[in-house]
């Protein structure tokens, strides 16, 4: 009987020892598992955040770059449009100015008043509302025909204005007196297919004023330049 009790006590002790060992193993395993889970939770999320962060930054950078490029392209397009509009407006302004000048020229031609002439050498005679051309002379005026004199320079300017010819287009010019403070200019163009007689009158402080233009069949003063 005593041996049985002793054996039972030993069995119970052994069983309790095994249970204690099993519980210890389970506790250790549970602790390790908890540590692993915690580490995974911490480092796994951090890694995900680290992986996400560069991609997000890269995506944000690319988006910002694309936005800036789009803004730059839009600004360039706007600049090109503005430049093109300015050029078109400039061309329109030039065309309008040319049209206005042509219109004024046509208006001047339309405003020409036809005059009668009993000279057989005159094809056409007309006058317009010319203004004095201005003068750099002062004091009492004396008609001067000398080449290079200020008075002659202004005479020639007035006659060219009335006949609508350029300075280099004048040949065989003859200036002569036509009365008090009045001059008559006869000349041809360079091609010698147009001949003019222009009448000028001096206006004090304002200069020479064209009063009449005659288109001639021939330059009847050309003989003065022939030997």
Residue, then its C-alpha position, 0 to 999 in steps of 0.5 A: x500500500x505504501x508503495x502504491x501511494x508513493x508511485x501515485x505521488x511520483x506520477x502526479x509530480x511528473x505530470x505536474x512537471x510536464x504540464x509546467x514545462x508545456x506551459x512554459x514552452x507555450x508562453x515562450x512561443x506565444x511571446x515570440x509570436x507576439x514579438x514577431x507580429x509587433x515587429x512585422x506590424x512596425x517594420x512592415x508598415x514602415x517599409x510600405x510607407x517608405x516604398x509609397x513615399x518615394x513613389x508619391x514624391x516621384x509622382x508629385x514631382x512628375x505632376x508638378x513638372x507636367x503642370x509647369x511644362x503645360x503652363x510654359x507651353x500655354x505661355x509660349x502659345x499666348x506669346x506667339x498669339x500675341x506676337x502674331x496679333x501684333x504683326x497682324x495689327x501692324x500689317x493692318x495699320x500699314x494697309x490702312x495707312x496706305x489706303x488712307x494715303x491713296x485715298x488722300x491722293x485720289x481726293x486731291x486728284x478729284x479736288x483738282x479744278x479744271x481750267x481753260x487755256x487758249x495756248x495750243x501747247x497746253x493739253x490740260x490746265x488745273x488748280x488745287x487748294x495748295x497751301x504755301x510750302x513754308x519758308x526759311x526766309x525772313x524779312x522783305x522777300x526778293x525773288x532770286x533765281x540763282x542756283x543754290x539760293x534758298x529762294x530757288x530751292x523753295x521755288x523748285x520744291x513748290x513746283x515739284x509738289x504741284x506737278x507731283x514729281x521727284x527732284x531727280x526727275x526734273x530736266x530742262x527747268x526754266x524759271x522766269x518772272x511772271x509778275x510781282x512776286x510771281x514765278x513761272x517754271x517750265x520743265x520736263x520729266x526724265x523720260x521727257x514724255x511729260x512736260x509741265x508749266x507751273x505757276x507760283x505766287x509768293x505769300x509773305x512769311x509762308x513761302x511759295x504757293x502753287x496756283x496753276x499747273x499746265x500739262x504741255x505737249x512739249x517743253x517750249x523752253x528746252x531750246x534755251x539749253x541747246x547749243 
